[in-house]
């Protein structure tokens, strides 16, 4: 019995060795791919982290592509390996995902920041748009489009994010109530599909793919290029913050402003907890010459609700905007706190 057991163990070891010799390892097969970029099999730890800090999955390799073709070649190779490889792929921009979406456990993470392509191009006219790489940051798009007096219609609050990353989610901020999220302002996409094909899609061309990829969390394809709708950029903005202690009043006022036809261009609400004397340091919310205003509101440790509002305009419209803004706030039934108006150049407003 002892001899028979050892014989079986030896037989199983031989089978395992044979399988390992016949089937190349995943990194070895990736090394043979004809790409202009490169794979990194050692420096992969950074790709096992994201903004959420909740998950950490170490990939087998990180692809640093130079073109959409590099991404397509890699994805096609993994597709042809079949489900038996258990190899997954994830596109990573700036890694601001919260649930590990930009990670691939023992798979391949595509570093979208390495993606190169045709230079960003702004198209003016009656229906302006910008043609841009999926790896481009929104802050760079703002810089470039403002040179033409234009800007995207909808933003995210933080602009150091990639186009492909936010379009794979939704892209929501205070303009969404008027223009919809960023995914509602896209004219065309270039996408690498799950089979490794590079496909152009829009509302009329390959529309199923177009609507699946937008907000699809990277599960239907990888966005490598996009055409984003633009609008004329105003030169100034009136920026207002209003603080509340009562949630019902806060919500009622926000709904009323959103439902109005000509109130503000940016409306966003959020919750804060004042634990560090936040209010007394909010020079944007209080008149610094009137300390009694700031000290009147006792709020340390309390939950507060804030409406952040903005009205876009040009210098010649300043008098009208001041009048309209005051009328808007006269309609709010129970504004709890103090407001200070600021005139900022649109370039620095958000």
C-alpha positions as CSV (number, residue, x, y, z in Angstrom):
1,X,0.0,0.0,0.0
2,X,2.8,2.4,0.8
3,X,4.4,1.6,-2.6
4,X,1.1,2.1,-4.4
5,X,0.5,5.5,-2.7
6,X,4.0,6.8,-3.7
7,X,3.4,5.6,-7.3
8,X,0.2,7.6,-7.5
9,X,1.8,10.7,-6.1
10,X,4.7,10.4,-8.6
11,X,2.2,10.0,-11.4
12,X,0.3,13.1,-10.4
13,X,3.5,15.1,-10.2
14,X,4.5,14.0,-13.7
15,X,1.1,15.1,-15.1
16,X,1.5,18.5,-13.4
17,X,5.0,19.0,-14.8
18,X,3.8,18.0,-18.3
19,X,0.9,20.5,-18.1
20,X,3.2,23.3,-17.1
21,X,5.6,22.4,-19.9
22,X,2.9,22.3,-22.6
23,X,0.9,25.3,-21.5
24,X,2.9,28.5,-21.3
25,X,2.3,30.8,-18.3
26,X,0.2,33.9,-18.8
27,X,3.1,36.4,-18.6
28,X,5.0,34.4,-21.2
29,X,2.2,34.5,-23.7
30,X,1.8,38.3,-23.2
31,X,5.4,38.9,-23.9
32,X,5.0,37.6,-27.5
33,X,2.3,40.1,-28.4
34,X,3.2,42.6,-31.2
35,X,2.5,45.9,-29.5
36,X,4.2,49.4,-29.5
37,X,3.8,49.8,-25.8
38,X,5.0,47.3,-23.1
39,X,4.0,45.0,-20.3
40,X,5.3,45.3,-16.8
41,X,5.3,42.1,-14.7
42,X,7.2,43.4,-11.7
43,X,6.0,47.0,-10.9
44,X,2.4,46.1,-10.5
45,X,1.6,46.9,-6.9
46,X,0.3,50.4,-7.7
47,X,-2.4,48.8,-9.9
48,X,-3.7,47.0,-6.8
49,X,-5.0,50.2,-5.2
50,X,-7.8,52.7,-5.9
51,X,-9.3,55.7,-4.3
52,X,-11.8,53.6,-2.2
53,X,-9.0,51.8,-0.4
54,X,-11.4,48.9,0.3
55,X,-10.0,46.3,-2.1
56,X,-6.5,45.4,-3.2
57,X,-6.1,42.8,-6.0
58,X,-2.7,42.3,-7.4
59,X,-2.6,41.8,-11.2
60,X,-0.2,39.6,-13.1
61,X,0.7,42.4,-15.5
62,X,0.2,46.0,-16.3
63,X,-0.1,47.1,-19.9
64,X,1.3,50.5,-20.8
65,X,-0.3,51.0,-24.3
66,X,0.8,53.6,-26.8
67,X,-2.3,53.2,-29.0
68,X,-5.8,51.7,-29.1
69,X,-4.3,49.0,-31.2
70,X,-2.1,47.8,-28.3
71,X,-5.2,47.5,-26.2
72,X,-7.1,45.7,-28.9
73,X,-4.3,43.2,-29.5
74,X,-4.1,42.4,-25.8
75,X,-7.9,42.0,-25.3
76,X,-8.2,39.9,-28.4
77,X,-5.4,37.6,-27.2
78,X,-7.1,37.1,-23.9
79,X,-10.4,36.5,-25.6
80,X,-8.9,33.8,-27.8
81,X,-7.4,32.1,-24.7
82,X,-10.9,31.4,-23.7
83,X,-12.6,31.4,-20.3
84,X,-10.3,28.6,-19.1
85,X,-7.5,31.1,-18.6
86,X,-9.6,32.9,-15.9
87,X,-7.7,36.0,-17.1
88,X,-9.5,39.3,-16.6
89,X,-8.8,42.8,-17.9
90,X,-9.4,46.2,-16.3
91,X,-8.8,49.7,-17.6
92,X,-7.3,52.1,-15.1
93,X,-7.2,55.9,-15.5
94,X,-6.4,57.8,-12.3
95,X,-7.7,55.0,-10.1
96,X,-10.6,56.9,-8.6
97,X,-12.9,53.9,-8.5
98,X,-14.4,52.9,-5.1
99,X,-15.2,49.3,-5.5
100,X,-12.0,47.9,-7.2
101,X,-13.4,48.4,-10.7
102,X,-9.9,49.4,-12.0
103,X,-8.2,46.3,-10.6
104,X,-7.9,42.8,-12.0
105,X,-7.0,40.0,-9.7
106,X,-4.2,38.0,-11.3
107,X,-5.2,39.6,-14.6
108,X,-4.1,42.5,-16.7
109,X,-4.6,46.2,-15.8
110,X,-4.4,48.6,-18.7
111,X,-2.7,51.9,-17.7
112,X,-4.8,54.3,-19.7
113,X,-2.5,57.2,-18.8
114,X,0.1,55.8,-21.2
115,X,-2.4,55.8,-24.1
116,X,-1.3,58.1,-26.9
117,X,-3.3,59.2,-30.0
118,X,-4.2,62.1,-32.2
119,X,-3.8,65.4,-30.5
120,X,-6.9,66.9,-28.9
121,X,-8.9,68.9,-31.5
122,X,-11.6,71.5,-30.9
123,X,-14.2,71.8,-33.6
124,X,-16.1,75.1,-33.6
125,X,-19.3,76.0,-35.4
126,X,-23.1,75.7,-34.7
127,X,-22.6,72.4,-32.9
128,X,-19.1,72.5,-31.4
129,X,-17.3,69.5,-29.9
130,X,-13.9,68.4,-28.8
131,X,-12.3,65.2,-30.1
132,X,-10.1,63.8,-27.4
133,X,-8.3,60.6,-26.2
134,X,-10.0,58.6,-23.5
135,X,-6.9,59.0,-21.4
136,X,-7.1,62.9,-21.4
137,X,-7.8,64.7,-18.2
138,X,-10.9,67.0,-18.0
139,X,-8.7,69.8,-16.6
140,X,-6.7,69.8,-19.9
141,X,-9.9,69.8,-21.9
142,X,-11.0,72.9,-20.0
143,X,-7.7,74.7,-20.7
144,X,-7.8,73.9,-24.4
145,X,-11.5,74.6,-25.1
146,X,-11.4,77.9,-23.3
147,X,-8.9,79.1,-25.9
148,X,-11.8,79.0,-28.3
149,X,-14.4,80.5,-25.9
150,X,-16.0,77.1,-25.3
151,X,-16.3,74.5,-22.5
152,X,-18.0,71.2,-22.0
153,X,-21.6,71.4,-20.8
154,X,-21.4,69.0,-17.9
155,X,-18.5,68.4,-15.4
156,X,-17.4,66.4,-12.4
157,X,-16.4,68.3,-9.3
158,X,-12.8,67.1,-9.5
159,X,-11.3,67.7,-12.9
160,X,-8.1,65.6,-12.6
161,X,-10.0,62.6,-13.9
162,X,-9.8,60.8,-17.3
163,X,-12.4,61.1,-20.0
164,X,-12.7,57.3,-20.3
165,X,-13.0,56.9,-16.5
166,X,-15.9,59.3,-15.9
167,X,-17.8,58.3,-19.1
168,X,-17.6,54.7,-17.9
169,X,-19.4,55.8,-14.8
170,X,-21.7,58.8,-15.4
171,X,-19.9,62.1,-14.6
172,X,-22.3,64.0,-12.3
173,X,-22.0,67.4,-10.8
174,X,-24.1,70.6,-10.3
175,X,-24.8,71.0,-14.1
176,X,-26.5,67.6,-14.4
177,X,-29.9,68.9,-13.6
178,X,-29.8,71.1,-16.7
179,X,-27.6,69.2,-19.2
180,X,-27.6,65.7,-17.8
181,X,-24.5,63.9,-16.7
182,X,-21.4,63.8,-18.9
183,X,-22.6,60.6,-20.6
184,X,-25.5,62.6,-22.0
185,X,-23.2,65.0,-23.8
186,X,-21.2,62.6,-25.9
187,X,-21.5,62.5,-29.7
188,X,-19.2,59.6,-30.6
189,X,-16.9,57.0,-29.1
190,X,-14.1,54.8,-30.2
191,X,-14.2,51.6,-28.2
192,X,-12.2,48.4,-27.8
193,X,-14.8,45.7,-27.4
194,X,-14.5,42.5,-25.3
195,X,-13.4,40.6,-28.4
196,X,-10.5,43.1,-29.1
197,X,-12.2,45.0,-32.0
198,X,-11.8,48.7,-32.4
199,X,-15.3,50.1,-33.1
200,X,-16.7,53.6,-33.6
201,X,-20.1,54.1,-32.2
202,X,-22.7,56.9,-31.7
203,X,-26.5,57.3,-31.3
204,X,-26.9,56.2,-34.9
205,X,-23.9,53.9,-35.5
206,X,-23.6,50.8,-33.4
207,X,-26.0,52.4,-30.9
208,X,-26.3,49.3,-28.7
209,X,-22.6,49.5,-28.0
210,X,-22.7,53.3,-27.6
211,X,-25.3,53.2,-24.9
212,X,-23.9,50.2,-23.2
213,X,-20.4,51.6,-22.8
214,X,-21.6,55.0,-21.5
215,X,-22.0,54.3,-17.8
216,X,-21.2,50.6,-18.2
217,X,-18.4,50.5,-15.7
218,X,-16.0,49.1,-18.3
219,X,-18.0,45.9,-18.7
220,X,-18.9,46.4,-22.3
221,X,-15.7,47.9,-23.7
222,X,-12.8,50.3,-23.1
223,X,-13.3,53.9,-24.2
224,X,-10.2,55.0,-26.2
225,X,-11.5,58.2,-27.8
226,X,-14.6,60.5,-27.4
227,X,-16.3,63.5,-29.0
228,X,-17.6,65.7,-26.3
229,X,-20.3,68.4,-26.9
230,X,-19.3,72.0,-26.1
231,X,-21.1,75.3,-25.4
232,X,-20.0,78.9,-25.2
233,X,-18.1,79.6,-22.0
234,X,-19.2,82.6,-20.0
235,X,-16.6,85.0,-18.7
236,X,-17.9,85.3,-15.1
237,X,-19.9,83.4,-12.5
238,X,-21.8,84.4,-9.4
239,X,-21.0,81.7,-6.8
240,X,-23.2,81.3,-3.8
241,X,-23.3,79.0,-0.8
242,X,-26.3,78.7,1.5
243,X,-26.2,76.7,4.8
244,X,-29.1,74.9,6.5
245,X,-29.7,73.1,9.8
246,X,-33.0,71.6,8.7
247,X,-32.9,68.9,6.0
248,X,-36.5,69.2,4.9
249,X,-36.1,72.9,4.2
250,X,-32.8,72.2,2.4
251,X,-34.4,69.6,0.2
252,X,-37.4,71.7,-0.6
253,X,-35.4,74.7,-1.6
254,X,-33.1,72.6,-3.8
255,X,-36.0,70.9,-5.6
256,X,-37.6,74.3,-6.2
257,X,-34.5,75.8,-7.7
258,X,-33.9,72.7,-9.9
259,X,-37.4,72.8,-11.2
260,X,-37.2,76.4,-12.2
261,X,-36.6,77.3,-15.8
262,X,-34.2,80.2,-15.4
263,X,-32.7,80.1,-11.9
264,X,-29.1,78.9,-11.7
265,X,-26.7,77.0,-14.0
266,X,-25.1,75.0,-11.3
267,X,-27.0,73.5,-8.3
268,X,-25.5,71.0,-5.9
269,X,-26.3,70.0,-2.4
270,X,-24.1,68.2,0.1
271,X,-23.8,67.4,3.8
272,X,-21.0,68.5,6.1
273,X,-20.2,68.0,9.8
274,X,-18.7,71.1,11.5
275,X,-16.1,69.7,13.8
276,X,-13.2,72.1,13.3
277,X,-14.9,75.5,13.4
278,X,-15.6,75.2,9.7
279,X,-18.1,78.0,9.6
280,X,-15.9,80.6,11.2
281,X,-13.3,79.8,8.5
282,X,-15.7,80.0,5.5
283,X,-14.8,83.4,4.2
284,X,-16.9,82.5,1.2
285,X,-20.0,82.3,3.3
286,X,-19.7,85.2,5.7
287,X,-18.8,88.8,5.5
288,X,-15.4,89.0,7.2
289,X,-16.1,92.5,8.3
290,X,-19.1,91.3,10.4
291,X,-17.8,88.8,12.9
292,X,-21.2,88.8,14.7
293,X,-22.7,87.0,11.7
294,X,-20.3,84.1,11.9
295,X,-20.5,83.8,15.7
296,X,-24.3,83.9,15.7
297,X,-24.6,80.4,14.2
298,X,-23.5,77.9,16.9
299,X,-22.8,74.7,15.0
300,X,-19.8,72.9,16.4
301,X,-20.3,69.1,15.9
302,X,-23.6,69.5,14.1
303,X,-24.7,68.2,10.8
304,X,-25.2,71.0,8.2
305,X,-26.7,71.0,4.7
306,X,-25.2,73.2,2.0
307,X,-26.5,74.4,-1.3
308,X,-23.8,75.4,-3.7
309,X,-25.1,77.6,-6.6
310,X,-23.7,79.3,-9.6
311,X,-25.0,81.7,-12.2
312,X,-23.0,82.1,-15.4
313,X,-22.9,85.4,-17.2
314,X,-20.8,87.9,-19.1
315,X,-19.8,91.3,-17.7
316,X,-22.5,93.3,-19.6
317,X,-25.2,91.1,-17.9
318,X,-24.0,91.8,-14.4
319,X,-26.9,94.1,-13.4
320,X,-29.5,91.7,-14.7
321,X,-27.9,88.7,-12.9
322,X,-27.8,90.6,-9.6
323,X,-31.5,91.4,-9.8
324,X,-32.5,87.8,-10.9
325,X,-30.3,86.2,-8.1
326,X,-31.9,88.4,-5.4
327,X,-35.4,87.5,-6.7
328,X,-34.5,83.8,-6.7
329,X,-33.5,84.0,-3.0
330,X,-36.5,86.0,-2.0
331,X,-38.6,82.9,-3.1
332,X,-36.7,80.6,-0.7
333,X,-38.9,80.4,2.4
334,X,-36.5,79.8,5.2
335,X,-32.9,80.6,4.3
336,X,-31.1,80.0,7.6
337,X,-27.8,81.6,7.0
338,X,-25.7,84.3,5.5
339,X,-24.7,84.7,1.9
340,X,-21.9,86.4,0.3
341,X,-21.5,86.9,-3.5
342,X,-18.3,86.5,-5.4
343,X,-17.4,87.4,-9.0
344,X,-14.8,85.0,-10.3
345,X,-13.4,84.4,-13.8
346,X,-15.0,81.2,-15.1
347,X,-11.5,79.7,-15.4
348,X,-11.1,79.6,-11.6
349,X,-14.7,79.0,-10.6
350,X,-14.6,75.3,-10.0
